[in-house]
Amino acid sequence: MSATPPSFIVAIPARYGSTRLPAKPLRSIGGIPMVVRVAQRALMAGASQVVVAVDDQRIADALQGQGVDVCMTRGDHASGSDRLAECAAHYGWAADAIVVNLQGDEPFAPPAGIREVARALAEDDAPMATLATPITDAYELFDPNVVKLVRASNGRALYFSRSPLPWARDAFATSKDALPAGLPFLRHIGIYAYRAGFLQTYTGLSRTPLEQAESLEQLRVLEHGYPIAARLTPEPFPPGIDTEDDVHRAEAWLNQQHL
């Protein structure tokens, strides 16, 4: 593994409208708008360029003076990836440029993790990369809100699922209260790196049956036959923020960290 991280761009999709948490990018976390905290994390990671893809001038205004670029994008995009593809076309990024998609609701994403997903892509010829972390308890494995990932021996993703994977047949026939030792139970972390050229390809792919069944966009990539490199994160990713309860938990976490 190279000690020097590759050059990479961080692009942050930040949509104003959210059914569960209205005006989510502008929600205050410890007195700072969430989207600003996310942008600060990207800068701390050492990105060559940080772009926030917005759909509302109020988000752009909140980012003034933060040292990041703001790209005003259409309001009708179906996903964050579509929003980033518009950014890639706008800035004319080279086809082989590494673009890290950092979600706009990850205000505490560790800079080391952002660098690692970029490194994972740079050291693999897959067009896309992501991260995972070990699952340590059975409740997490059986929770459908926790996305599981299984990998091949070459470190590429075999499948993502909301179901418990892998299924330890003999152990779980006896008890589902504990994880059997020796199996690589992994939780997927929703950060991605793409080659900029693949962003255009990805947004043109048709939706697929497994993607729709599991409600997991990354399965579209696998079903269309494209590989995804998957590495373990070097540092934990605190949970993202989707609800009012998540905001309260984030405030409590900040108080504990004194950030």
C-alpha positions in Angstrom: 0.0 0.0 0.0 1.3 3.4 -0.9 2.1 5.7 2.1 1.1 8.8 0.1 -2.6 9.2 -0.5 -3.6 9.8 -4.2 -4.9 13.1 -5.4 -8.7 13.1 -5.1 -11.8 15.4 -5.2 -14.5 15.3 -2.6 -18.0 16.0 -3.9 -20.8 16.5 -1.3 -24.4 16.2 -2.5 -26.5 18.5 -0.3 -30.2 18.6 -1.0 -32.4 21.1 0.8 -35.6 19.1 0.8 -35.8 16.2 3.1 -39.0 14.5 4.3 -37.6 13.2 7.6 -35.5 16.3 8.4 -36.5 19.5 6.6 -33.7 21.8 5.5 -31.2 19.1 6.7 -28.0 20.6 5.4 -28.6 23.8 7.4 -29.4 22.1 10.7 -27.2 23.3 13.4 -24.8 20.8 15.0 -23.0 22.4 17.8 -23.8 25.8 16.4 -22.4 25.0 12.9 -24.6 24.1 9.9 -24.3 20.4 9.2 -23.2 21.0 5.6 -20.3 23.2 6.8 -19.1 20.5 9.2 -19.1 17.9 6.3 -17.1 20.3 4.1 -14.6 20.9 6.9 -14.1 17.1 7.2 -13.4 16.9 3.4 -10.8 19.7 3.7 -9.2 18.0 6.7 -8.8 14.9 4.5 -6.6 16.8 2.1 -8.8 16.8 -1.0 -7.4 18.7 -4.0 -10.9 20.2 -4.5 -14.0 20.1 -2.4 -17.3 20.7 -4.2 -20.7 20.9 -2.5 -23.5 20.1 -5.0 -26.5 22.1 -3.9 -30.0 22.7 -5.1 -30.9 25.8 -3.0 -29.2 29.2 -2.6 -29.6 29.1 1.2 -27.1 26.2 1.3 -24.7 28.1 -1.0 -24.9 31.1 1.3 -24.1 29.0 4.4 -20.9 27.8 2.6 -19.5 31.3 1.8 -16.0 31.7 3.1 -15.5 28.0 3.8 -12.8 27.5 1.1 -15.0 25.1 -0.9 -16.6 25.3 -4.3 -20.4 25.4 -4.6 -22.1 23.9 -7.7 -25.7 24.8 -8.1 -27.4 21.7 -9.6 -30.9 20.8 -10.8 -33.6 20.1 -8.3 -35.0 17.0 -10.0 -32.1 14.6 -9.6 -33.1 11.1 -8.4 -30.0 10.5 -6.3 -26.8 12.1 -5.0 -24.8 10.3 -7.7 -26.8 12.0 -10.4 -26.1 15.3 -8.8 -22.4 14.6 -8.7 -22.5 13.5 -12.4 -23.8 17.0 -13.2 -20.8 18.5 -11.2 -18.3 16.3 -13.1 -19.7 17.6 -16.4 -19.7 21.2 -15.1 -16.1 21.1 -13.9 -14.8 18.9 -16.8 -13.0 16.5 -14.5 -10.7 14.1 -16.2 -12.2 10.7 -16.8 -9.7 9.0 -14.5 -10.0 11.6 -11.7 -10.9 10.1 -8.3 -14.1 11.6 -6.9 -15.2 10.8 -3.3 -18.9 11.0 -2.7 -19.2 12.1 0.9 -22.8 12.2 2.0 -24.0 15.6 3.2 -25.3 14.1 6.4 -21.9 12.8 7.7 -20.7 15.7 9.8 -18.2 13.6 11.7 -16.7 11.5 8.9 -13.1 10.7 9.8 -10.6 12.2 7.4 -8.6 9.0 7.4 -11.7 7.2 6.1 -12.1 9.7 3.3 -8.5 9.2 2.3 -8.8 5.4 2.5 -11.7 5.1 0.1 -9.8 7.2 -2.4 -6.7 5.0 -1.9 -8.9 1.9 -2.4 -9.9 3.1 -5.8 -6.4 4.3 -6.8 -4.9 0.8 -6.0 -7.6 -1.1 -7.9 -8.8 -1.0 -11.5 -12.5 -1.1 -10.4 -14.4 2.0 -11.4 -15.9 2.4 -7.8 -14.8 1.8 -4.2 -16.4 1.8 -0.8 -15.7 1.0 2.9 -16.8 -1.4 5.5 -16.3 -2.1 9.2 -16.5 -5.3 11.3 -19.9 -6.1 12.9 -19.4 -7.0 16.5 -22.8 -8.1 17.8 -25.7 -10.2 16.6 -28.3 -7.4 16.9 -26.4 -5.4 14.3 -26.2 -8.3 12.0 -29.9 -9.0 12.1 -30.9 -5.3 11.8 -32.3 -4.7 8.3 -31.3 -1.0 8.6 -27.7 -2.1 8.8 -26.4 -2.9 5.3 -24.1 -6.0 5.2 -21.3 -6.6 2.8 -19.5 -9.7 1.7 -16.1 -9.6 -0.1 -14.1 -11.8 -2.3 -10.5 -12.7 -1.4 -9.3 -9.9 -3.7 -11.1 -7.3 -1.6 -14.0 -6.7 -4.1 -17.6 -6.7 -3.1 -19.6 -9.8 -3.8 -22.9 -8.6 -2.5 -24.6 -6.0 -0.3 -27.8 -6.9 1.6 -30.1 -5.9 4.4 -30.2 -9.6 5.4 -27.7 -11.1 7.7 -24.6 -12.2 5.6 -22.9 -14.5 5.6 -25.4 -17.0 7.0 -23.6 -19.3 9.5 -25.9 -22.2 9.0 -24.8 -24.5 11.8 -24.2 -21.8 14.4 -27.5 -20.0 13.7 -29.5 -23.2 13.8 -28.5 -23.4 17.4 -28.7 -19.7 18.4 -28.9 -16.3 16.9 -27.9 -14.4 20.0 -24.1 -14.4 19.4 -21.8 -14.2 16.4 -19.8 -17.3 15.6 -16.0 -16.7 15.6 -13.9 -16.7 12.5 -16.4 -15.2 10.0 -16.0 -11.8 8.4 -19.2 -10.1 9.3 -19.1 -6.6 7.8 -21.2 -3.5 7.9 -21.2 -1.3 4.8 -20.3 2.3 5.2 -22.0 4.6 2.7 -19.0 6.5 1.3 -18.0 5.9 -2.3 -15.2 6.8 -4.6 -15.7 6.8 -8.4 -13.6 7.6 -11.4 -15.2 10.7 -12.8 -15.8 9.0 -16.1 -17.8 6.2 -14.5 -20.1 8.7 -12.8 -21.6 9.4 -16.2 -21.8 5.7 -17.0 -23.4 4.9 -13.6 -26.2 7.5 -13.9 -27.1 6.0 -17.3 -27.5 2.5 -15.9 -31.1 1.2 -15.7 -32.4 0.2 -12.3 -32.1 -3.5 -11.5 -34.3 -6.0 -9.7 -32.0 -6.6 -6.7 -31.4 -2.9 -6.3 -35.1 -2.3 -6.1 -35.8 -5.3 -3.8 -33.1 -4.3 -1.3 -33.4 -0.6 -1.9 -29.6 -0.4 -2.3 -28.4 1.7 -5.2 -24.9 0.1 -5.2 -26.4 -3.2 -6.3 -27.1 -1.6 -9.6 -23.4 -1.4 -10.2 -22.8 -5.1 -9.4 -25.9 -6.3 -11.4 -24.6 -4.5 -14.5 -21.3 -6.3 -14.1 -19.0 -3.6 -12.7 -16.7 -4.4 -9.8 -16.6 -2.4 -6.5 -13.4 -2.4 -4.4 -14.2 -2.6 -0.7 -11.8 -1.9 2.1 -12.0 -1.7 5.9 -12.2 1.8 7.3 -9.1 2.8 9.4 -11.3 4.8 11.8 -15.0 4.4 12.9 -17.6 6.5 11.1 -20.1 7.9 13.6 -23.7 7.5 12.5 -25.1 9.9 9.9 -28.0 12.2 10.6 -31.4 11.5 9.2 -33.9 12.4 12.0 -34.5 14.7 14.9 -33.3 12.0 17.3 -30.0 11.7 15.3 -29.5 15.5 15.7 -29.9 15.1 19.5 -27.5 12.2 19.5 -25.0 14.2 17.5 -25.1 17.1 19.9 -24.5 14.6 22.8 -21.6 13.0 20.9 -20.1 16.4 20.3 -20.3 17.3 23.9 -18.4 14.1 24.8 -15.7 14.8 22.2 -15.4 18.5 23.1 -15.5 19.4 19.4 
